[in-house]
């Protein structure tokens, strides 16, 4: 099943604990923990996590290596995007990757969570479906927190 993903390019490897993810979910999605409908669980030895929001399952995977250019469609990363690790936040959509405004709404949902996890360790965000890379900056984080529909191509033009 394919979906929408945001990748955090990290200066150093960092995975998130269940507690960190739960706090980010509460802040980003403004809800309280509910063991049946709203929770986060780390899996493996920091290899990933599963987040549940009502009927949705969002996965996170943590990688202690650089993102390979083959995973970018052979796109070379700019010098500012130098990183040693990365993590992905993905919502696997039923019926494949949505188009248009529905895709932008899913990015907005992931963006609300991402804004609560981004710190100085994250050099940039990669929107994988569009192959759009955006440098981490406070204005970007504020836009992600706003909850407005996110069009990665428009974001890239705004945050050069």
C-alpha positions in Angstrom: 0.0 0.0 0.0 1.5 3.4 -1.0 0.9 6.7 0.7 2.3 10.1 1.6 5.6 10.5 3.4 7.8 13.1 4.9 11.5 12.3 5.5 13.5 14.1 8.2 17.2 14.4 7.1 19.1 14.3 10.4 22.7 15.5 11.3 23.0 12.6 13.7 20.9 9.5 14.2 17.9 10.0 16.4 14.9 7.8 17.0 11.9 8.8 19.1 10.6 7.0 22.1 6.9 6.2 22.8 6.8 9.0 25.3 8.3 11.6 22.9 5.9 10.5 20.1 2.9 10.6 22.4 3.8 14.1 23.5 4.3 15.2 19.9 0.9 13.7 19.0 -0.9 15.5 21.8 0.7 18.9 20.9 0.4 18.5 17.2 -3.1 17.0 16.9 -4.4 18.5 20.2 -5.9 15.3 21.6 -5.4 13.3 24.7 -4.0 9.7 24.8 -6.7 7.1 24.3 -5.5 3.5 24.4 -7.9 2.4 21.7 -7.9 5.4 19.3 -5.0 7.7 19.9 -1.6 6.4 20.9 2.1 5.8 19.8 4.2 2.7 20.2 7.9 2.3 19.4 8.8 -1.0 17.8 12.0 -3.0 17.7 15.1 -1.4 19.2 14.3 2.1 18.0 13.8 0.9 14.5 10.4 2.4 14.1 7.1 3.3 15.6 3.4 3.0 14.9 1.0 5.9 15.7 -2.8 5.4 15.7 -5.2 8.3 15.1 -8.8 7.0 15.1 -8.8 4.6 12.2 -5.5 5.7 10.7 -2.1 4.1 11.3 0.9 6.2 10.7 4.4 4.5 10.6 7.8 5.9 11.4 11.1 4.3 10.4 14.5 5.3 11.6 17.7 4.8 9.6 21.2 5.2 10.9 22.6 6.0 7.4 22.4 8.6 4.7 19.5 8.6 2.3 20.7 7.0 -0.9 20.5 9.0 -4.1 18.8 5.9 -5.7 15.9 6.5 -3.2 15.7 10.1 -4.6 15.4 9.1 -8.2 19.2 9.8 -8.6 18.6 13.5 -7.5 21.7 15.0 -5.9 21.2 16.7 -2.6 22.4 20.3 -2.1 25.3 20.9 0.2 23.1 22.2 3.0 21.3 18.9 3.1 24.3 16.9 4.3 23.1 14.3 6.8 24.1 11.1 8.5 20.7 9.6 9.3 17.0 10.0 8.5 13.6 9.0 9.6 10.3 8.8 7.6 6.7 9.5 8.7 4.3 7.7 6.4 0.5 7.4 6.1 -0.3 4.4 3.8 -3.4 5.4 2.0 -6.1 2.9 1.0 -6.4 3.0 -2.8 -2.9 4.4 -3.3 -1.5 7.9 -3.2 -4.3 10.5 -3.3 -4.0 13.5 -5.7 -4.7 17.2 -5.3 -6.2 18.6 -2.2 -6.7 15.2 -0.5 -2.9 14.6 -0.7 -2.3 18.1 0.6 -4.6 17.5 3.6 -2.7 14.3 4.5 0.5 16.2 4.3 -1.0 18.8 6.6 -1.8 16.0 9.1 1.7 14.7 8.9 3.0 18.2 9.1 1.3 18.9 12.4 3.1 15.9 13.9 6.4 16.7 12.2 6.5 20.3 13.5 6.5 18.9 17.0 9.5 16.6 16.3 11.7 18.9 14.2 14.6 20.4 16.1 18.2 21.6 15.3 19.1 18.0 14.4 16.9 18.1 11.3 18.6 19.8 8.4 15.6 19.5 6.0 12.4 17.7 5.0 11.9 15.6 1.9 8.4 15.1 0.6 9.0 11.8 -1.1 6.1 11.7 -3.6 7.0 15.1 -5.1 10.8 14.7 -4.5 10.7 18.2 -2.9 13.4 19.0 -0.4 13.0 22.0 2.0 15.6 23.3 4.4 14.6 23.3 8.1 13.8 26.9 9.2 11.5 28.3 11.9 9.1 29.8 9.3 8.6 26.4 7.8 7.9 24.8 11.2 5.3 27.6 12.0 3.6 26.9 8.7 3.5 23.2 9.4 1.9 24.0 12.9 -0.8 26.2 11.2 -2.7 23.1 10.0 -3.3 24.6 6.6 -3.3 22.4 3.6 0.3 21.6 2.5 1.3 21.6 -1.1 5.0 20.6 -1.1 5.8 22.3 -4.4 4.4 25.6 -3.1 6.3 25.2 0.1 9.5 24.7 -1.8 9.0 27.9 -3.8 8.3 29.8 -0.5 11.2 28.4 1.5 14.1 28.4 -1.0 
